[in-house]
Amino acid sequence: MLAAIPILLIGLALLEDDGAFLVGGYLAALPCVIFFAVLFLLGPQAVTAIWGWLGSLLG
């Protein structure tokens, strides 16, 4: 759902030839890019931390 908003806005910009939708689409894409970059960069660390926590919990 996060990536659907920029796709919709950029699609509307292409359909309507409207610069406002294009700018809105690119601005809406920034949080999407940041989210997936953080998920990519911190994902392995989070999985390792949870795996270690479960290992210590289960013994």
Secondary structure, DSSP 8 states (H G I E B T S, - for coil): -TTHHHHHHHHHHHHHT-HHHHHHHHHHHHHHHHHHHHHHHHHHHHHHHHHHHHHHHH-
